[in-house]
Amino acid sequence: MSVGRVGTVVGEDSFGNRFYENNAYPVPNNRWVEFFVNLWKDYDSTQIESEWLPWLHHVSNDNPTTHSSVPDNSNGHTVEGPEDTKKQVEEVLRGGELSIEDQHAELDNREFEFETPTADHSNSRGDFITDPVLEAIESAEKQKITSPRSKTILVFDVDGTLTAAGQQITPEMREFLIETRKRVPLAVVGGSDFKKVTEQLAGHDKDLLLSLFDYVFAENGLLGFKGTEPYPVQSIQKAIGDDKLQELINFSLRYMSEIHLPVKRGNFVDFRNGMIKLSPIGRSCSQEERNQFVIFDRENGIRQKFAEELQKNFGKYGLQFAIGGQISVNVFPTGWDKTFCLQYIQDQYDTIHFFGDKTAPGGNDHEIFADERTVGHTVEGPEDTKQQVEDVLRGGEDL
């Protein structure tokens, strides 16, 4: 038979229960019992001789243990919970199994300082515990040693930065992000909704998306995640009210109806959690039609003029207007641009690098690019993004 705790057998009753005592530890609970479960299965104090009742302490809720279930030549250990398990494992790892006599000698050579037990040192049964090993573990847990704050994080736009506009990320770029994240934390902030961001960066796989970045922000950060934990979702509807929203939408539909374009399709107003996307061509256009509009817009300033009219008529409502992506004008409350996401990371990092393509005034990357909390980088596509990230990583910066 092997004994889990340090102690000696002091008796056995007619039921086969064995009783132990530990005179090495100066603690109140220095007695315990091993139950003989072949004679009974459920705990019942009537199946222990009355003279041994003091050995029970207050363990009526404990599962019975047995010495009969452990072969005499085994190395079994009877434990009294996770903390006792830790102690016994530590003793095994210190150099193998110690005999009872050696364990007593080892305890005698230790210098322990004991304090008067308090309620803070009681177990789930209310018994006082002053085991020095348990005290050390509790002390370490209370001190909560934390790792140093990471110094740098890289934050990326989506369209035109990690992907070609409106397209999915390439396997090469995804692998580049995986390798980069081994050196430095990564975040992504897109103006599109979460569904679109997930489609572009992870092929509709939410779990894959959240595994690629430390932080994921959609709709400029109005919907976001730290790891897999979501942040509260913001609502433009609650921010400015339905009356003002309807006034804005009615004006926009009238304005867009008077614009002549090579083609028009559907989905001109895309209502999201924290913003509205207004598209003169319609967001249901094909990729070929999108490309055609990009050229027409560049030559005629369609979206720029639209944004200026919106600012003139609705800026008084505390709204901002920015050219978003390739075919839309983004509408959102003041301050709900991409700088919105910075509140979640600014206190965690000393340096925040932002990479985006629409960084000029009026672009939806401009505010976060120019913010004093970031180091802004203007990129011209995914390959340029990779090059500039490599430059940052090669720069000798202590990441």
RODO-2510 file (C-alpha; in nm, 4 decimals, decimal comma):
residues 399
     n   res          X          Y          Z
     1     m     0,0000     0,0000     0,0000
     2     s     0,1206     0,3523    -0,0713
     3     v     0,0268     0,6605     0,1248
     4     g    -0,0385     0,9878    -0,0577
     5     r     0,0184     1,2321     0,2280
     6     v     0,3081     1,2442     0,4728
     7     g     0,2032     1,0435     0,7781
     8     t     0,1910     0,7075     0,9527
     9     v    -0,0853     0,4535     1,0070
    10     v    -0,2161     0,4737     1,3623
    11     g    -0,5018     0,2273     1,3370
    12     e    -0,7551     0,0306     1,1368
    13     d    -1,1171    -0,0394     1,2288
    14     s    -1,3319    -0,3451     1,1703
    15     f    -1,4655    -0,1999     0,8445
    16     g    -1,1177    -0,1939     0,6894
    17     n    -1,0774     0,1854     0,7108
    18     r    -0,7215     0,2999     0,7870
    19     f    -0,6378     0,6079     0,9922
    20     y    -0,3296     0,8260     0,9598
    21     e    -0,1639     1,0949     1,1640
    22     n     0,0964     1,3541     1,0677
    23     n     0,3036     1,4827     1,3577
    24     a     0,5538     1,6643     1,1359
    25     y     0,3159     1,9385     1,0224
    26     p     0,2054     2,1723     1,3044
    27     v    -0,1402     2,2170     1,1519
    28     p    -0,4930     2,1565     1,2839
    29     n    -0,5861     1,8978     1,0182
    30     n    -0,3111     1,6430     1,0803
    31     r    -0,5381     1,3368     1,0727
    32     w    -0,7149     1,1686     0,7874
    33     v    -0,8785     0,8415     0,6873
    34     e    -0,8567     0,6110     0,3877
    35     f    -1,1897     0,4360     0,3344
    36     f    -1,2288     0,0699     0,2445
    37     v    -1,4819     0,0967    -0,0387
    38     n    -1,5212    -0,2773    -0,0976
    39     l    -1,7394    -0,2837     0,2110
    40     w    -1,9416     0,0285     0,1266
    41     k    -1,9792     0,2665    -0,1623
    42     d    -2,1394     0,5812    -0,0306
    43     y    -2,0199     0,7961     0,2539
    44     d    -2,1931     0,7046     0,5818
    45     s    -2,0387     0,7863     0,9185
    46     t    -2,2186     0,4878     1,0762
    47     q    -1,9751     0,2624     0,8900
    48     i    -1,6781     0,3858     1,0814
    49     e    -1,6161     0,2930     1,4410
    50     s    -1,7059     0,5754     1,6800
    51     e    -1,3605     0,6021     1,8338
    52     w    -1,2250     0,7110     1,4941
    53     l    -1,4818     0,9842     1,4244
    54     p    -1,2329     1,2658     1,5110
    55     w    -1,0332     1,1585     1,2040
    56     l    -1,3165     1,2692     0,9763
    57     h    -1,2822     1,6432     1,0466
    58     h    -1,5436     1,8056     0,8241
    59     v    -1,5071     1,5920     0,5151
    60     s    -1,8659     1,4694     0,4781
    61     n    -1,8728     1,6063     0,1213
    62     d    -1,5469     1,4419     0,0175
    63     n    -1,5453     1,1450    -0,2153
    64     p    -1,4272     0,8342    -0,0267
    65     t    -1,0799     0,7077    -0,1082
    66     t    -0,9517     0,3562    -0,0796
    67     h    -0,6353     0,1669    -0,0066
    68     s    -0,7808    -0,1587    -0,1375
    69     s    -0,7967    -0,0229    -0,4926
    70     v    -0,4215     0,0420    -0,4968
    71     p    -0,1962    -0,2640    -0,5373
    72     d     0,0667    -0,3006    -0,2648
    73     n     0,3482    -0,2649    -0,5187
    74     s     0,2034     0,0413    -0,6934
    75     n     0,3162     0,4031    -0,6823
    76     g    -0,0311     0,5389    -0,6220
    77     h    -0,0917     0,8664    -0,4436
    78     t    -0,3983     0,9625    -0,2457
    79     v    -0,4593     1,3362    -0,2754
    80     e    -0,7003     1,5781    -0,1121
    81     g    -0,7570     1,8220    -0,3938
    82     p    -0,5639     2,0163    -0,6591
    83     e    -0,3324     2,1924    -0,4141
    84     d    -0,2300     1,8646    -0,2479
    85     t    -0,1745     1,7208    -0,5965
    86     k     0,0652     2,0068    -0,6767
    87     k     0,2597     1,9422    -0,3583
    88     q     0,2943     1,5698    -0,4202
    89     v     0,3984     1,6162    -0,7827
    90     e     0,6650     1,8645    -0,6720
    91     e     0,7979     1,6087    -0,4217
    92     v     0,8169     1,3398    -0,6903
    93     l     0,9968     1,5740    -0,9315
    94     r     1,2498     1,6784    -0,6671
    95     g     1,4190     1,3421    -0,6861
    96     g     1,1865     1,0497    -0,6776
    97     e     0,9637     0,8938    -0,4144
    98     l     1,0767     0,9626    -0,0592
    99     s     1,0168     0,7186     0,2202
   100     i     0,7952     0,8230     0,5086
   101     e     1,1019     0,8580     0,7299
   102     d     1,2866     1,0671     0,4700
   103     q     0,9834     1,2880     0,4226
   104     h     0,9638     1,3452     0,7973
   105     a     1,3336     1,4263     0,8073
   106     e     1,2967     1,6673     0,5183
   107     l     1,0123     1,8431     0,6950
   108     d     1,2113     1,8622     1,0180
   109     n     1,4935     2,0402     0,8325
   110     r     1,2640     2,3078     0,6896
   111     e     1,2204     2,6374     0,8642
   112     f     0,8529     2,7293     0,8530
   113     e     0,6927     3,0448     0,9820
   114     f     0,3251     3,0049     1,0615
   115     e     0,0698     3,2775     1,1121
   116     t    -0,2566     3,2504     1,2967
   117     p    -0,5083     3,1065     1,0487
   118     t    -0,7704     3,3439     0,9130
   119     a    -1,0799     3,2992     0,7007
   120     d    -0,8673     3,3835     0,3974
   121     h    -0,6767     3,0590     0,4498
   122     s    -0,9709     2,8189     0,4636
   123     n    -1,0681     2,5560     0,2126
   124     s    -1,4135     2,4866     0,0715
   125     r    -1,5063     2,2975     0,3894
   126     g    -1,4080     2,5838     0,6165
   127     d    -1,1019     2,4002     0,7567
   128     f    -0,8003     2,6193     0,8259
   129     i    -0,4971     2,5577     0,6044
   130     t    -0,1448     2,6726     0,6861
   131     d     0,0488     2,4346     0,4642
   132     p     0,3594     2,6345     0,3596
   133     v     0,3395     2,4996     0,0043
   134     l    -0,0200     2,6173    -0,0267
   135     e     0,0774     2,9534     0,1217
   136     a     0,3488     2,9953    -0,1414
   137     i     0,1116     2,9085    -0,4249
   138     e    -0,1542     3,1475    -0,2966
   139     s     0,1041     3,4245    -0,2628
   140     a     0,2229     3,3801    -0,6226
   141     e    -0,1338     3,3843    -0,7517
   142     k    -0,2130     3,7034    -0,5621
   143     q     0,0910     3,8839    -0,7006
   144     k    -0,0370     3,8208    -1,0586
   145     i     0,2938     3,8532    -1,2407
   146     t     0,2169     4,0034    -1,5828
   147     s     0,4234     4,0175    -1,9007
   148     p     0,5650     4,3526    -2,0147
   149     r     0,3461     4,5627    -2,2394
   150     s     0,4060     4,5015    -2,6102
   151     k     0,5705     4,8081    -2,7616
   152     t     0,4490     4,8067    -3,1218
   153     i     0,1420     4,7024    -3,3190
   154     l     0,0789     4,7137    -3,6942
   155     v    -0,2708     4,8206    -3,8059
   156     f    -0,3913     4,7632    -4,1630
   157     d    -0,6675     4,8903    -4,3864
   158     v    -0,8268     4,6209    -4,6064
   159     d    -0,9118     4,7393    -4,9601
   160     g    -0,6026     4,8512    -5,1492
   161     t    -0,3781     4,7602    -4,8569
   162     l    -0,4066     4,3895    -4,7762
   163     t    -0,6147     4,3091    -5,0840
   164     a    -0,6744     4,4498    -5,4282
   165     a    -0,9839     4,6693    -5,4095
   166     g    -1,2928     4,4549    -5,3574
   167     q    -1,0936     4,1321    -5,3956
   168     q    -0,9926     3,8512    -5,1619
   169     i    -0,6537     3,8285    -4,9987
   170     t    -0,3945     3,6167    -5,1778
   171     p    -0,2481     3,3069    -5,0081
   172     e     0,0926     3,4758    -5,0205
   173     m    -0,0294     3,7832    -4,8330
   174     r    -0,2080     3,5703    -4,5742
   175     e     0,1109     3,3721    -4,5139
   176     f     0,3022     3,6989    -4,4873
   177     l     0,0646     3,8138    -4,2115
   178     i     0,1037     3,4847    -4,0247
   179     e     0,4827     3,5165    -4,0294
   180     t     0,4734     3,8860    -3,9366
   181     r     0,2466     3,8193    -3,6386
   182     k     0,5154     3,5944    -3,4924
   183     r     0,7175     3,9132    -3,4388
   184     v     0,4603     4,1818    -3,3682
   185     p     0,0861     4,2078    -3,2881
   186     l    -0,1451     4,2833    -3,5819
   187     a    -0,4805     4,4596    -3,6205
   188     v    -0,7062     4,5266    -3,9171
   189     v    -0,9622     4,8069    -3,9516
   190     g    -1,1964     4,8129    -4,2492
   191     g    -1,4736     5,0481    -4,3494
   192     s    -1,6870     4,7589    -4,4741
   193     d    -1,9148     4,5484    -4,2577
   194     f    -1,7857     4,2414    -4,0767
   195     k    -1,9269     4,0034    -4,3370
   196     k    -1,7350     4,1758    -4,6163
   197     v    -1,4113     4,1958    -4,4160
   198     t    -1,4412     3,8241    -4,3357
   199     e    -1,5080     3,7409    -4,7009
   200     q    -1,2044     3,9339    -4,8232
   201     l    -0,9538     3,8191    -4,5623
   202     a    -1,0721     3,4701    -4,4661
   203     g    -1,3146     3,3423    -4,7291
   204     h    -1,6190     3,3795    -4,4998
   205     d    -1,4418     3,1902    -4,2174
   206     k    -1,4861     3,3996    -3,9024
   207     d    -1,2616     3,1780    -3,6892
   208     l    -0,9819     3,2029    -3,9443
   209     l    -1,0150     3,5805    -3,9567
   210     l    -0,9954     3,6178    -3,5785
   211     s    -0,6922     3,3880    -3,5691
   212     l    -0,4971     3,6048    -3,8149
   213     f    -0,5070     3,9237    -3,6063
   214     d    -0,4926     4,0285    -3,2437
   215     y    -0,7671     4,2830    -3,3140
   216     v    -1,0297     4,2895    -3,5907
   217     f    -1,2357     4,6035    -3,6554
   218     a    -1,5150     4,6425    -3,9114
   219     e    -1,7089     4,9596    -3,9927
   220     n    -1,4151     5,1736    -3,8737
   221     g    -1,4076     4,9924    -3,5385
   222     l    -1,7755     5,0317    -3,4538
   223     l    -1,7849     4,6526    -3,4512
   224     g    -1,4683     4,4921    -3,3215
   225     f    -1,2982     4,1968    -3,1565
   226     k    -0,9987     4,1506    -2,9317
   227     g    -0,9087     3,7921    -3,0039
   228     t    -1,2491     3,6257    -3,0027
   229     e    -1,4055     3,8661    -2,7525
   230     p    -1,6370     4,1277    -2,9089
   231     y    -1,6492     4,4947    -2,8168
   232     p    -1,9850     4,6752    -2,7798
   233     v    -2,1470     4,7569    -3,1163
   234     q    -2,2191     5,1241    -3,1924
   235     s    -2,5316     5,2446    -3,3801
   236     i    -2,5632     5,5510    -3,6049
   237     q    -2,9395     5,5215    -3,5674
   238     k    -2,9174     5,5782    -3,1927
   239     a    -2,6543     5,8478    -3,2366
   240     i    -2,8535     6,0893    -3,4565
   241     g    -3,2106     5,9551    -3,4648
   242     d    -3,4407     5,8323    -3,7405
   243     d    -3,5748     6,1741    -3,8417
   244     k    -3,2317     6,3058    -3,9391
   245     l    -3,1400     5,9762    -4,1009
   246     q    -3,4486     5,9854    -4,3211
   247     e    -3,3778     6,3444    -4,4188
   248     l    -3,0239     6,2447    -4,5182
   249     i    -3,1351     5,9377    -4,7143
   250     n    -3,4084     6,1255    -4,9025
   251     f    -3,1642     6,4000    -5,0014
   252     s    -2,9070     6,1448    -5,1157
   253     l    -3,1512     5,9496    -5,3308
   254     r    -3,2668     6,2688    -5,5028
   255     y    -2,9083     6,3814    -5,5609
   256     m    -2,7933     6,0463    -5,7021
   257     s    -3,0997     6,0233    -5,9265
   258     e    -2,9808     6,3350    -6,1095
   259     i    -2,6264     6,2099    -6,1757
   260     h    -2,5660     6,0673    -6,5225
   261     l    -2,3221     5,7736    -6,5213
   262     p    -2,2196     5,5127    -6,7802
   263     v    -2,4364     5,2607    -6,5881
   264     k    -2,6400     5,2453    -6,2672
   265     r    -2,7358     4,9336    -6,0768
   266     g    -2,8987     4,8716    -5,7376
   267     n    -2,8260     4,9066    -5,3646
   268     f    -2,7518     5,2802    -5,3596
   269     v    -2,7956     5,3111    -4,9810
   270     d    -2,6244     5,0543    -4,7575
   271     f    -2,7305     5,0999    -4,3947
   272     r    -2,4841     4,9576    -4,1416
   273     n    -2,4340     4,9632    -3,7654
   274     g    -2,2195     5,2720    -3,7436
   275     m    -2,2343     5,4242    -4,0892
   276     i    -2,4248     5,4598    -4,4141
   277     k    -2,2544     5,3930    -4,7468
   278     l    -2,3971     5,5927    -5,0376
   279     s    -2,3036     5,4627    -5,3830
   280     p    -2,3916     5,6605    -5,6991
   281     i    -2,3472     5,3539    -5,9218
   282     g    -2,5021     5,1076    -5,6746
   283     r    -2,3147     4,8464    -5,4744
   284     s    -2,4629     4,5586    -5,6760
   285     c    -2,2540     4,6507    -5,9801
   286     s    -2,0218     4,3926    -6,1332
   287     q    -1,6444     4,4130    -6,1009
   288     e    -1,6170     4,5316    -6,4609
   289     e    -1,8771     4,8032    -6,3978
   290     r    -1,6980     4,8991    -6,0773
   291     n    -1,3716     4,9427    -6,2653
   292     q    -1,5492     5,1558    -6,5245
   293     f    -1,6930     5,3791    -6,2512
   294     v    -1,3498     5,4211    -6,0892
   295     i    -1,2162     5,5757    -6,4102
   296     f    -1,5250     5,7927    -6,4593
   297     d    -1,5130     5,9116    -6,0969
   298     r    -1,1435     5,9951    -6,1203
   299     e    -1,2066     6,2081    -6,4286
   300     n    -1,5249     6,3798    -6,3075
   301     g    -1,4980     6,3910    -5,9272
   302     i    -1,8447     6,2392    -5,8809
   303     r    -1,7984     6,1292    -5,5193
   304     q    -1,5974     6,4336    -5,4157
   305     k    -1,8777     6,6679    -5,5274
   306     f    -2,1357     6,4457    -5,3576
   307     a    -1,9428     6,4514    -5,0283
   308     e    -1,9143     6,8316    -5,0412
   309     e    -2,2921     6,8673    -5,0887
   310     l    -2,3578     6,6315    -4,8005
   311     q    -2,1203     6,8251    -4,5762
   312     k    -2,2895     7,1533    -4,6682
   313     n    -2,6379     7,0248    -4,5849
   314     f    -2,5815     6,7781    -4,3009
   315     g    -2,2543     6,8696    -4,1323
   316     k    -2,4676     7,0589    -3,8789
   317     y    -2,5917     6,7228    -3,7484
   318     g    -2,2462     6,6198    -3,6363
   319     l    -2,1839     6,3950    -3,9353
   320     q    -1,8675     6,3318    -4,1353
   321     f    -1,8432     6,2342    -4,5021
   322     a    -1,5492     6,0482    -4,6531
   323     i    -1,4763     5,8839    -4,9850
   324     g    -1,4761     5,5132    -4,9075
   325     g    -1,3324     5,2355    -5,1186
   326     q    -1,3929     5,2695    -5,4917
   327     i    -1,7635     5,3434    -5,5319
   328     s    -1,9077     5,4932    -5,2113
   329     v    -1,9277     5,7939    -4,9838
   330     n    -1,9229     5,6953    -4,6167
   331     v    -2,1465     5,8821    -4,3700
   332     f    -2,0860     5,8545    -3,9940
   333     p    -2,1035     6,0628    -3,6744
   334     t    -1,8064     6,2903    -3,6080
   335     g    -1,5247     6,0890    -3,4525
   336     w    -1,6571     5,7594    -3,5862
   337     d    -1,3899     5,7393    -3,8536
   338     k    -1,1116     5,4807    -3,8290
   339     t    -0,9605     5,6619    -3,5316
   340     f    -1,2524     5,5136    -3,3360
   341     c    -1,0644     5,1840    -3,3079
   342     l    -0,7616     5,3489    -3,1461
   343     q    -0,9376     5,3737    -2,8103
   344     y    -0,9067     4,9957    -2,7784
   345     i    -0,5314     4,9747    -2,8430
   346     q    -0,3735     5,3118    -2,7587
   347     d    -0,3037     5,2207    -2,3952
   348     q    -0,1578     4,8822    -2,4838
   349     y     0,1211     4,9914    -2,7196
   350     d     0,3865     5,2609    -2,7388
   351     t     0,3906     5,2706    -3,1203
   352     i     0,0983     5,2156    -3,3575
   353     h     0,1897     5,1839    -3,7265
   354     f    -0,1023     5,2311    -3,9658
   355     f    -0,0915     5,1212    -4,3313
   356     g    -0,3587     5,2464    -4,5732
   357     d    -0,4106     5,3616    -4,9313
   358     k    -0,6797     5,6343    -4,8972
   359     t    -0,4706     5,8603    -4,6732
   360     a    -0,5201     6,1949    -4,8522
   361     p    -0,7736     6,4443    -4,7067
   362     g    -1,1229     6,3168    -4,7831
   363     g    -1,0123     5,9531    -4,7924
   364     n    -1,1422     5,7141    -4,5289
   365     d    -0,7865     5,6393    -4,4096
   366     h    -0,6892     6,0042    -4,3667
   367     e    -0,7966     6,0638    -4,0063
   368     i    -0,6206     5,7605    -3,8613
   369     f    -0,3193     5,8167    -4,0899
   370     a    -0,2801     6,1758    -3,9647
   371     d    -0,3670     6,1048    -3,6004
   372     e    -0,0906     6,1913    -3,3535
   373     r    -0,1265     5,8464    -3,1950
   374     t    -0,0154     5,6660    -3,5111
   375     v     0,2816     5,6445    -3,7446
   376     g     0,1117     5,6653    -4,0844
   377     h     0,2214     5,4809    -4,3988
   378     t     0,0636     5,5426    -4,7412
   379     v     0,0670     5,2280    -4,9551
   380     e    -0,0145     5,1631    -5,3190
   381     g    -0,1366     4,8057    -5,2943
   382     p    -0,0641     4,4756    -5,1175
   383     e     0,2888     4,4359    -5,2543
   384     d     0,3819     4,7852    -5,1400
   385     t     0,2305     4,7050    -4,8005
   386     k     0,4571     4,4011    -4,7667
   387     q     0,7606     4,6077    -4,8629
   388     q     0,6855     4,8820    -4,6124
   389     v     0,6165     4,6333    -4,3327
   390     e     0,9491     4,4648    -4,4039
   391     d     1,1170     4,8058    -4,3880
   392     v     0,9649     4,8666    -4,0441
   393     l     1,0727     4,5241    -3,9204
   394     r     1,4246     4,5714    -4,0581
   395     g     1,4567     4,9156    -3,9086
   396     g     1,6041     4,7913    -3,5854
   397     e     1,3017     4,9063    -3,3900
   398     d     1,2567     4,7280    -3,0569
   399     l     0,9236     4,5619    -3,1267
***
